Each structure stands twice: as C-alpha cells, then as structure tokens.
Amino acid sequence: MDARFDMFGNEVAVKFAKRFANAGLVIQQSPLPKSTQELVALRVSQINGCGWCVDMHTKEAAAAGETSVRLHLVATWRESTVFTEAERAALALAEEGTRLADAHHGVSDETWARVRTHYDDDQIAALVALVALINAANRLAVIVHQQGGSYQPGMFAAAFN
C-alpha cells in the first residue's frame, strides 16, 4: 500500500506540520518523564493502528535509552512486570482517552484518581495534551496511509527546525 498523499511535500501540510510539531514541543519540554511520553505515544499509536507512529515512537524511545523488553511489552502492560505504577496509570489514561467510542464513560474516575496520585498538575496537563496530540497525529498518518519502516530517530526535529 502506497501513501495516498505526501504530507511532507505540500505547502499547506508542511505549514500545519510545523505548528503541530511546535505543540509537541510544549509536551516534550514539560516535566512529564520522557520515557512516559514515549510509552504513552507508542500505546496510543498501537491502538489506532498507525504504523508510521509506532515506528517513530519505538525508534525514538530506543534512541533515548528505552529497553527493548519494555517496548515489546507496552501493548501488554497490564500483564507485564516492567512498568512502574505511575507508568501504568499513564498507560491506562492513554487507553481510555483513546478508546472514547468503546466506553460510555471515557476516562474512568478510578484511572483519573491513579493519575492524580502519581503526577502533578503540570505533568497531568502534558499527559492529557499528549494523548490528544498523538491521537490527532495517528489520524493524519492513517488517513493518508503513511507507512511505517522508514523513520529515523530525530527526523522530525531536523525537518522542522
């Protein structure tokens, strides 16, 4: 399957992508741990079936020092022993915030309470924004059939500086 549209070769799309990337910088520069950011981005992308984003977040996390064991187990985090309670709370929020149509309640009070236990207000703001941003990025890539496999760590940072 080939990409339907080159989001990096169109002037309007590139202008949008630069602003989108700038929104992502707010999250990257937040006090939310970088490992949590990548694990959440990876899990949301897995749920949404975005090959481009799974490729990107797996490679970025590995380049930042994340272990292959944790990257391989993020899809099964509930049945794994390698994630902290804080990471589990973030991953639960990511899943519930992504699967809004699958659950009438959206993010449960129980999950929200767990997140509040482990993160301060700035980290929560970044976490909520991250879930929203990654869901939007997934939709962009899935709509145009952006394929995974060719991403190189740091590629976006270099393209949008």
N, C-alpha and C positions, 0 to 999 in steps of 0.2 A: 504494500500500500504506500503510495507516494503522498507527500504533503499536498494538500489542496491549495494552499496559499502560502507565500513566503512572507511571514510576519517581520522578517528582518530586511526585506528588500522593498518595502513600501513606505513612502514618506510619512503617511498618517500613522501607520502601525508603529514605525520606529519612534515617532514623537510620543505616542501613547506608552510604548515600552519604556522609554526613558523616565517618564513620570511615574510609571508603575514601579520601576526599579528604585526610584527615589523614595517611594512609600516604603519599600522593603528596607531601605537603609535605616529608617526610624526604628524598625524592629531589630535589625542587626546590631544597632548601637545601643539597644536597651539593656537593662540588667538581667533579662531572661537568659539563662545559660545557653551558650552556643550549641552544646550537644542537645539540649532540649529542643531548640529551634529546629535543628536538622531532623531529629527523630519525629517531631510533630509534622514537619513538612513532608517527610517520607511517608508517614502513615496516611495522611490525608490524600496524598498522590496515589498511594496504593488503592485506597478505597475508590477513588474516582477513575482508576484505570488509565492514568496518564503516564505513558511510557517515557516521554521526554522528561517529565518532572521526577519520576522515580530514578531515572538515570542521573539527572543532575544532582538530586539531593543525596543519593547514595555516594556518588563520587566526591561531592563537596564534604560530606561527613567524613569519609575515609581520608581525604586530604587534610582534614582538621584533626585527625588522630582517632576517630571513632573506630572501634574494633569491628572486625568482620562478624564476629559472633552476635553482637548487638544489632548490627544492620540486618543480618539474616533472620533474627528473631523478632524484629519490630512488628511484623504482621501478626505474630502470635504472642504479643507481650503479656497477655493475661496468663498464659501457660508457660512463662519463662521466668527464670530467677535472676536475670542480669539487669533488671531495671529498678531504680530506686522508687520509693513510694511517691516522691514528687514527680518523677517521670511518668509513673503510672497514672497519676491524677491528670497530668497534661495530656497524655495519650487518650484517656477516657474523654476529656473535654474535646479533643480533636475529633474523635469518632462521633460523639453525639452532636457536635457542631457541624459536622459534615453530612451526617445522615438525617437531616432535618425532616425529610419526607418519610423516613422509615419509622419515626417515633412521634407520637402526637405531642409529647412534652418537650421536644427539643433537648436541651441540656438539663439533666435532672438536678434536683436540689441536692441530692447526695453527691453527685460529681462536683457541683459548684462548691459545696462545703469542703470537699477534699482539696480542691484547687486553692481555696481561701486559706487552708491550713498550711500549705507549702509555699505559697507565693505572695509577695507584697503587691500593692496596688499597681506599681509601675510594671512589674512582671506580668500581672494579670492583663493589663491593658495591651502589652506586647503580645501575649499569648492569644487573646481574643482577636487582635488585628491580624496575627499570623494565620490563624485558622481561616479567617475571611479572605486574606490575600492569596493564600495557597489554593483555596477553592476556586477563586477567580482565575488564577494562573492555569489551573488544571483545565478549566472550561475553555480558555483561549486555545491551549495546545490541543485538546481533544477535538474541538470543532474543526480546526484546520489540519488535523491528522499529523501533527508534529511528532516524528518518530524518535524513540529513544535509541541510544547507542553511540551517538557522535559527540556527546557533550564532553568537554574538557574542563577540569576544575579551574575556576577563575575566569571562565569565558565571558560571562555576563559583566563582571566587574571591568574587564578590559574593554568590552564593547560600548559600555555606557559612561565611561569617564571622559 
